[in-house]
């Protein structure tokens, strides 16, 4: 074999193998085996870690669920605790607060009856005036002239009356003298003429007297028109409106003209209240009422019912009621929105319970009542007026009954309950 032995040949092949990979086949096998075991170990570690994390997250949740289930079971098995209240008898009188509108006792719009120019204005808004006080003057020269003419006509008529009366007296004397002289001295024709003259003079006297009456009426008419030049207060009060200044043209009897002034008497105010039908029968003349402003509820004003409309408004089913309230300091102003408290007598005894104790169903109102064994029994009741936190029960419930506040839908009839501390009940 060309002088090369078999061993040398093997050695040379091994050297060649070292030159290619640097590792002999048995060594590669061992290393591959170690790599597989490393991967298996790493996977086992991962599984162990995931299992630990799973146990850490799941076990507390399982424990919490078990605790909740146990608490729910204990709660379901325990006796429910409910809040209770005692049904009490309502007082003999019931107070009811209703809104009212404040108006002055008297109010007047002062218009002019004389046409002319406003020559003087003595008051303005907010001024307090007395009855008969002069508020303004209107200059009407034409009315003054017409009055002067009427007075002159009256003087002329009075002078004519004197003249006609003198003629009548003369005719009367002449007739008397001629009659006494007889037919020998005075012809009968003359006597007849004297009688006719007496009749005409008597008629002229009556005409003069009628003319005087006509002229007196004319003088009075223009005197009245002249008096309208002075605007006076018809009653004491306060000026609430002033529409004209000095020099403005004032037109009388014009429906489009604004009033010169508006006067209101507010030392006593009228408060009008629309009382609902349910309370209308309890309103009586002279009944006491208390009035206050919502922005100042601590200050009360005493008033009394003076009159009612004695008829309900068919649109609102309310009774218009007037309450007169003394207002000496003027604190209540016309146009204010006020609150009025009435005391209404209860026609029949009723029971009061918390509004939260009433359960409304399709078939009416019900109340949960506790018996002597603290078992719930629902009773159908007839409700009355709702006062906010309390409600009136007209029928179906006795005074002193223990009722459940906010019973809820899950509290069935016949369920045994445990009343909460009354001091903590609402």
Secondary structure, 3 states (H helix, E strand, C coil): CCCCCHHHHHHHHHHHHHHHCCCCHHHHHHHHHHHHHHHHHHHHHHHHHHHHHHHHHHHHHHHHHHHHHHHHHHHHHCCEEEEEEECEECCCEEEEEEEEEEEEEEEEEECCCCCEEEEEECCCCCCEECCCCEEEEEECHHHHHHHHHHHHHHHHHHHHHHHHHHHHHHHHHHHHHHHHHHHHHCCHHHHHHHHHHHHHHHHHHHHHHHHHHHHHHHHHHHHHHHHCCEEECCCCEEEEEECCCCCCEECCCCCCCCCCEEEEEEEEEEEEEEEEHHHHCCCCCCCEEEEEECCEEEEEEEEEEEEEEEEECCCCCEEEEEEEEECCCCCCCCCCEEEEEEEEECCCCCEEEEHHHEEEECCEEEEEEECCCCEEEEEEEEEEEECCCEEEEEECCCCCCEEEECCCCCCCCCCEEEECCHHHCC
